[in-house]
Amino acid sequence: MNGEVLPYRQIGVSLIELMVAMVIGLFLILGVTQIFISNQRTYLFQQAQMGNQENGRFTLAILSQELLKAGYRSSLGAVIPADNSLSGCSFPMGASVVALSESSLCVQYQATSKLDVSCQGAALAMGDQDNITTPYSAKSVPTTVRPKIVEKIAFDSANKAITCTSGATTQQLVSGVQDLRFEYGSDPSDPKAVSKFSTTAPTGTIAAVRYSALMQSPGTSTIRDSTTAISSALTDWNGRYGTSYNDTKGIYQIVQGTIMVRNQMP
């Protein structure tokens, strides 16, 4: 019996099946890519915010630390003398804080111990340290001369930093600052009260200082939800101080605090 010989048939994936598999694979790759991009945006945004928070905390710590020292003197009965030893800072008698502008001020205070340092971290001169035998020694000996520290704290817009000037040198304290504002609390009728805050130098004694800093981390339009809308923190700052910042890429955050000047409030 003669059997019929069947033609050879190739076994494998057809062209249509291959194309379907490729389409499914492309959709999977697209989905994974979108997840990766989304996670990357979230990571970069969080990193920028963490940078703002770290710089913001350091800003608050530095400003509160120096302003809390302002006006310290070991003998409360002694009046703070007038002083113009630091260029640009002219203190009238009894003043421990002087407003230079809405973004710069000067403070002065007596050292409390041998370990005191300036805002730049510089230790007292050896001669000044020798004048301090024990902390608060001048309380029992009013004639004791305590070394005094005078500083200027200002905003450097060119380098987006807060600086401190002590002696003949100026040093950056905090970077990543878009803007800085001081508001001075005073009452023209009562040197130990606050009836209003103003960004301009008050007519009365400065009894309190309120400070606000606009922190900024560089970013790109790819990590922002909108490529045209500015940050809500930036909008808030523009409304407060009449500025016109319109950056749509950077990540911003506002930090603020208030310090009552030592020995100026009852």
Contacts in CASP RR format, 6 or more apart in sequence:
PFRMAT RR
TARGET T0000
AUTHOR 0000-0000-0000
METHOD contacts of the structure
MODEL  1
MNGEVLPYRQIGVSLIELMVAMVIGLFLILGVTQIFISNQRTYLFQQAQM
GNQENGRFTLAILSQELLKAGYRSSLGAVIPADNSLSGCSFPMGASVVAL
SESSLCVQYQATSKLDVSCQGAALAMGDQDNITTPYSAKSVPTTVRPKIV
EKIAFDSANKAITCTSGATTQQLVSGVQDLRFEYGSDPSDPKAVSKFSTT
APTGTIAAVRYSALMQSPGTSTIRDSTTAISSALTDWNGRYGTSYNDTKG
IYQIVQGTIMVRNQMP
13 21 0 8 1.000
41 222 0 8 1.000
41 223 0 8 1.000
44 219 0 8 1.000
44 223 0 8 1.000
45 223 0 8 1.000
45 224 0 8 1.000
45 251 0 8 1.000
47 217 0 8 1.000
48 217 0 8 1.000
48 218 0 8 1.000
48 219 0 8 1.000
48 223 0 8 1.000
48 250 0 8 1.000
48 251 0 8 1.000
49 217 0 8 1.000
49 251 0 8 1.000
49 253 0 8 1.000
51 215 0 8 1.000
51 217 0 8 1.000
52 215 0 8 1.000
52 216 0 8 1.000
52 217 0 8 1.000
52 251 0 8 1.000
52 252 0 8 1.000
52 253 0 8 1.000
53 215 0 8 1.000
53 253 0 8 1.000
55 174 0 8 1.000
55 175 0 8 1.000
55 176 0 8 1.000
55 177 0 8 1.000
55 215 0 8 1.000
56 174 0 8 1.000
56 213 0 8 1.000
56 215 0 8 1.000
56 253 0 8 1.000
56 255 0 8 1.000
57 255 0 8 1.000
58 174 0 8 1.000
59 162 0 8 1.000
59 174 0 8 1.000
59 177 0 8 1.000
59 213 0 8 1.000
59 215 0 8 1.000
59 255 0 8 1.000
60 213 0 8 1.000
60 255 0 8 1.000
60 257 0 8 1.000
62 119 0 8 1.000
62 162 0 8 1.000
62 173 0 8 1.000
62 174 0 8 1.000
63 153 0 8 1.000
63 162 0 8 1.000
63 211 0 8 1.000
63 213 0 8 1.000
63 257 0 8 1.000
63 259 0 8 1.000
64 257 0 8 1.000
64 259 0 8 1.000
66 107 0 8 1.000
66 119 0 8 1.000
66 151 0 8 1.000
66 153 0 8 1.000
66 164 0 8 1.000
67 97 0 8 1.000
67 107 0 8 1.000
67 209 0 8 1.000
67 211 0 8 1.000
67 259 0 8 1.000
67 261 0 8 1.000
68 259 0 8 1.000
68 262 0 8 1.000
69 107 0 8 1.000
69 109 0 8 1.000
69 149 0 8 1.000
69 262 0 8 1.000
70 96 0 8 1.000
70 97 0 8 1.000
70 107 0 8 1.000
70 108 0 8 1.000
70 109 0 8 1.000
70 261 0 8 1.000
70 262 0 8 1.000
71 80 0 8 1.000
71 96 0 8 1.000
71 97 0 8 1.000
71 107 0 8 1.000
71 108 0 8 1.000
71 109 0 8 1.000
71 110 0 8 1.000
71 261 0 8 1.000
71 262 0 8 1.000
71 263 0 8 1.000
71 264 0 8 1.000
72 109 0 8 1.000
72 110 0 8 1.000
72 112 0 8 1.000
72 262 0 8 1.000
72 263 0 8 1.000
73 80 0 8 1.000
73 109 0 8 1.000
73 110 0 8 1.000
73 138 0 8 1.000
73 146 0 8 1.000
73 263 0 8 1.000
74 110 0 8 1.000
74 112 0 8 1.000
74 136 0 8 1.000
74 137 0 8 1.000
74 138 0 8 1.000
74 139 0 8 1.000
74 144 0 8 1.000
74 146 0 8 1.000
75 138 0 8 1.000
75 139 0 8 1.000
75 142 0 8 1.000
76 263 0 8 1.000
77 142 0 8 1.000
78 142 0 8 1.000
79 93 0 8 1.000
79 94 0 8 1.000
80 91 0 8 1.000
80 93 0 8 1.000
80 94 0 8 1.000
80 95 0 8 1.000
80 96 0 8 1.000
80 108 0 8 1.000
81 93 0 8 1.000
81 94 0 8 1.000
82 90 0 8 1.000
82 91 0 8 1.000
82 92 0 8 1.000
82 93 0 8 1.000
82 94 0 8 1.000
83 89 0 8 1.000
83 90 0 8 1.000
83 91 0 8 1.000
83 108 0 8 1.000
83 148 0 8 1.000
83 150 0 8 1.000
84 90 0 8 1.000
84 91 0 8 1.000
85 150 0 8 1.000
86 106 0 8 1.000
86 150 0 8 1.000
86 151 0 8 1.000
86 152 0 8 1.000
86 165 0 8 1.000
86 166 0 8 1.000
86 167 0 8 1.000
88 100 0 8 1.000
88 106 0 8 1.000
88 152 0 8 1.000
89 98 0 8 1.000
89 100 0 8 1.000
89 106 0 8 1.000
89 108 0 8 1.000
89 150 0 8 1.000
89 152 0 8 1.000
90 98 0 8 1.000
91 98 0 8 1.000
91 106 0 8 1.000
91 108 0 8 1.000
91 150 0 8 1.000
92 98 0 8 1.000
94 205 0 8 1.000
95 205 0 8 1.000
95 206 0 8 1.000
96 107 0 8 1.000
96 108 0 8 1.000
96 109 0 8 1.000
96 261 0 8 1.000
96 262 0 8 1.000
96 263 0 8 1.000
96 264 0 8 1.000
97 105 0 8 1.000
97 106 0 8 1.000
97 107 0 8 1.000
97 184 0 8 1.000
97 206 0 8 1.000
97 209 0 8 1.000
97 261 0 8 1.000
98 105 0 8 1.000
98 106 0 8 1.000
98 107 0 8 1.000
98 201 0 8 1.000
98 206 0 8 1.000
99 105 0 8 1.000
99 182 0 8 1.000
99 184 0 8 1.000
99 200 0 8 1.000
99 201 0 8 1.000
99 202 0 8 1.000
99 206 0 8 1.000
100 106 0 8 1.000
100 152 0 8 1.000
100 154 0 8 1.000
100 201 0 8 1.000
102 181 0 8 1.000
102 182 0 8 1.000
102 183 0 8 1.000
102 199 0 8 1.000
102 200 0 8 1.000
103 154 0 8 1.000
103 155 0 8 1.000
103 179 0 8 1.000
103 180 0 8 1.000
103 181 0 8 1.000
103 182 0 8 1.000
104 152 0 8 1.000
104 153 0 8 1.000
104 154 0 8 1.000
104 155 0 8 1.000
104 182 0 8 1.000
105 152 0 8 1.000
105 153 0 8 1.000
105 154 0 8 1.000
105 182 0 8 1.000
105 184 0 8 1.000
105 209 0 8 1.000
106 150 0 8 1.000
106 151 0 8 1.000
106 152 0 8 1.000
106 153 0 8 1.000
107 150 0 8 1.000
107 151 0 8 1.000
107 153 0 8 1.000
108 148 0 8 1.000
108 149 0 8 1.000
108 150 0 8 1.000
108 151 0 8 1.000
109 148 0 8 1.000
109 149 0 8 1.000
109 262 0 8 1.000
110 138 0 8 1.000
110 146 0 8 1.000
110 147 0 8 1.000
110 148 0 8 1.000
110 149 0 8 1.000
111 124 0 8 1.000
111 128 0 8 1.000
111 132 0 8 1.000
111 146 0 8 1.000
111 147 0 8 1.000
111 148 0 8 1.000
111 149 0 8 1.000
112 135 0 8 1.000
112 136 0 8 1.000
113 132 0 8 1.000
113 135 0 8 1.000
114 124 0 8 1.000
114 129 0 8 1.000
114 132 0 8 1.000
115 123 0 8 1.000
116 123 0 8 1.000
116 124 0 8 1.000
116 149 0 8 1.000
117 123 0 8 1.000
117 124 0 8 1.000
118 149 0 8 1.000
118 151 0 8 1.000
118 164 0 8 1.000
118 166 0 8 1.000
119 151 0 8 1.000
119 153 0 8 1.000
119 164 0 8 1.000
119 166 0 8 1.000
119 171 0 8 1.000
119 173 0 8 1.000
120 164 0 8 1.000
120 166 0 8 1.000
120 169 0 8 1.000
120 171 0 8 1.000
122 166 0 8 1.000
123 129 0 8 1.000
124 132 0 8 1.000
124 147 0 8 1.000
125 147 0 8 1.000
128 147 0 8 1.000
129 147 0 8 1.000
131 144 0 8 1.000
131 145 0 8 1.000
131 146 0 8 1.000
131 147 0 8 1.000
132 146 0 8 1.000
132 147 0 8 1.000
137 144 0 8 1.000
138 144 0 8 1.000
138 145 0 8 1.000
138 146 0 8 1.000
149 166 0 8 1.000
150 166 0 8 1.000
150 167 0 8 1.000
151 164 0 8 1.000
151 165 0 8 1.000
151 166 0 8 1.000
152 164 0 8 1.000
152 165 0 8 1.000
152 166 0 8 1.000
153 162 0 8 1.000
153 163 0 8 1.000
153 164 0 8 1.000
153 173 0 8 1.000
154 162 0 8 1.000
154 163 0 8 1.000
154 164 0 8 1.000
154 165 0 8 1.000
155 161 0 8 1.000
155 162 0 8 1.000
155 163 0 8 1.000
155 177 0 8 1.000
155 179 0 8 1.000
155 180 0 8 1.000
156 162 0 8 1.000
156 163 0 8 1.000
156 172 0 8 1.000
157 179 0 8 1.000
159 172 0 8 1.000
159 175 0 8 1.000
160 175 0 8 1.000
160 176 0 8 1.000
160 177 0 8 1.000
160 178 0 8 1.000
160 216 0 8 1.000
161 172 0 8 1.000
161 173 0 8 1.000
161 174 0 8 1.000
161 175 0 8 1.000
161 176 0 8 1.000
161 177 0 8 1.000
162 172 0 8 1.000
162 173 0 8 1.000
162 174 0 8 1.000
162 177 0 8 1.000
162 180 0 8 1.000
162 213 0 8 1.000
163 170 0 8 1.000
163 171 0 8 1.000
163 172 0 8 1.000
163 173 0 8 1.000
164 170 0 8 1.000
164 171 0 8 1.000
164 173 0 8 1.000
165 171 0 8 1.000
176 215 0 8 1.000
176 216 0 8 1.000
176 217 0 8 1.000
177 213 0 8 1.000
177 214 0 8 1.000
177 215 0 8 1.000
177 216 0 8 1.000
178 214 0 8 1.000
178 215 0 8 1.000
178 216 0 8 1.000
178 245 0 8 1.000
178 252 0 8 1.000
179 213 0 8 1.000
179 214 0 8 1.000
179 237 0 8 1.000
179 241 0 8 1.000
179 243 0 8 1.000
179 245 0 8 1.000
180 211 0 8 1.000
180 212 0 8 1.000
180 213 0 8 1.000
180 214 0 8 1.000
181 199 0 8 1.000
181 211 0 8 1.000
181 212 0 8 1.000
181 213 0 8 1.000
181 240 0 8 1.000
181 241 0 8 1.000
182 199 0 8 1.000
182 209 0 8 1.000
182 210 0 8 1.000
182 211 0 8 1.000
183 197 0 8 1.000
183 198 0 8 1.000
183 199 0 8 1.000
183 209 0 8 1.000
183 210 0 8 1.000
183 211 0 8 1.000
183 212 0 8 1.000
184 197 0 8 1.000
184 198 0 8 1.000
184 199 0 8 1.000
184 200 0 8 1.000
184 201 0 8 1.000
184 202 0 8 1.000
184 206 0 8 1.000
184 208 0 8 1.000
184 209 0 8 1.000
184 210 0 8 1.000
185 194 0 8 1.000
185 196 0 8 1.000
185 197 0 8 1.000
185 198 0 8 1.000
185 202 0 8 1.000
185 206 0 8 1.000
185 207 0 8 1.000
185 208 0 8 1.000
185 209 0 8 1.000
185 210 0 8 1.000
186 194 0 8 1.000
186 195 0 8 1.000
186 196 0 8 1.000
186 198 0 8 1.000
186 202 0 8 1.000
186 203 0 8 1.000
186 204 0 8 1.000
186 205 0 8 1.000
186 206 0 8 1.000
186 207 0 8 1.000
186 208 0 8 1.000
187 193 0 8 1.000
187 194 0 8 1.000
187 195 0 8 1.000
187 196 0 8 1.000
187 204 0 8 1.000
187 207 0 8 1.000
188 195 0 8 1.000
188 202 0 8 1.000
188 203 0 8 1.000
188 204 0 8 1.000
189 195 0 8 1.000
191 204 0 8 1.000
191 205 0 8 1.000
191 207 0 8 1.000
191 264 0 8 1.000
192 205 0 8 1.000
192 207 0 8 1.000
192 264 0 8 1.000
192 265 0 8 1.000
192 266 0 8 1.000
193 207 0 8 1.000
193 265 0 8 1.000
193 266 0 8 1.000
194 207 0 8 1.000
194 208 0 8 1.000
194 265 0 8 1.000
197 208 0 8 1.000
197 210 0 8 1.000
199 241 0 8 1.000
205 264 0 8 1.000
206 261 0 8 1.000
206 264 0 8 1.000
207 260 0 8 1.000
207 261 0 8 1.000
207 264 0 8 1.000
207 265 0 8 1.000
208 258 0 8 1.000
208 259 0 8 1.000
208 260 0 8 1.000
208 261 0 8 1.000
208 264 0 8 1.000
208 265 0 8 1.000
209 258 0 8 1.000
209 259 0 8 1.000
209 261 0 8 1.000
210 256 0 8 1.000
210 257 0 8 1.000
210 258 0 8 1.000
211 256 0 8 1.000
211 257 0 8 1.000
211 258 0 8 1.000
211 259 0 8 1.000
212 240 0 8 1.000
212 254 0 8 1.000
212 255 0 8 1.000
212 256 0 8 1.000
212 257 0 8 1.000
213 254 0 8 1.000
213 255 0 8 1.000
213 256 0 8 1.000
214 233 0 8 1.000
214 234 0 8 1.000
214 237 0 8 1.000
214 252 0 8 1.000
214 253 0 8 1.000
214 254 0 8 1.000
215 252 0 8 1.000
215 253 0 8 1.000
215 254 0 8 1.000
215 255 0 8 1.000
216 247 0 8 1.000
216 250 0 8 1.000
216 251 0 8 1.000
216 252 0 8 1.000
217 250 0 8 1.000
217 251 0 8 1.000
217 252 0 8 1.000
218 249 0 8 1.000
218 250 0 8 1.000
218 251 0 8 1.000
219 249 0 8 1.000
219 250 0 8 1.000
219 251 0 8 1.000
220 249 0 8 1.000
221 227 0 8 1.000
221 248 0 8 1.000
221 249 0 8 1.000
223 251 0 8 1.000
224 248 0 8 1.000
224 249 0 8 1.000
224 250 0 8 1.000
226 248 0 8 1.000
227 248 0 8 1.000
228 248 0 8 1.000
229 248 0 8 1.000
230 245 0 8 1.000
230 246 0 8 1.000
230 247 0 8 1.000
230 248 0 8 1.000
231 247 0 8 1.000
231 250 0 8 1.000
231 251 0 8 1.000
231 252 0 8 1.000
233 252 0 8 1.000
233 253 0 8 1.000
233 254 0 8 1.000
234 245 0 8 1.000
234 246 0 8 1.000
234 247 0 8 1.000
234 252 0 8 1.000
236 254 0 8 1.000
237 243 0 8 1.000
237 245 0 8 1.000
237 252 0 8 1.000
237 254 0 8 1.000
238 244 0 8 1.000
238 245 0 8 1.000
END
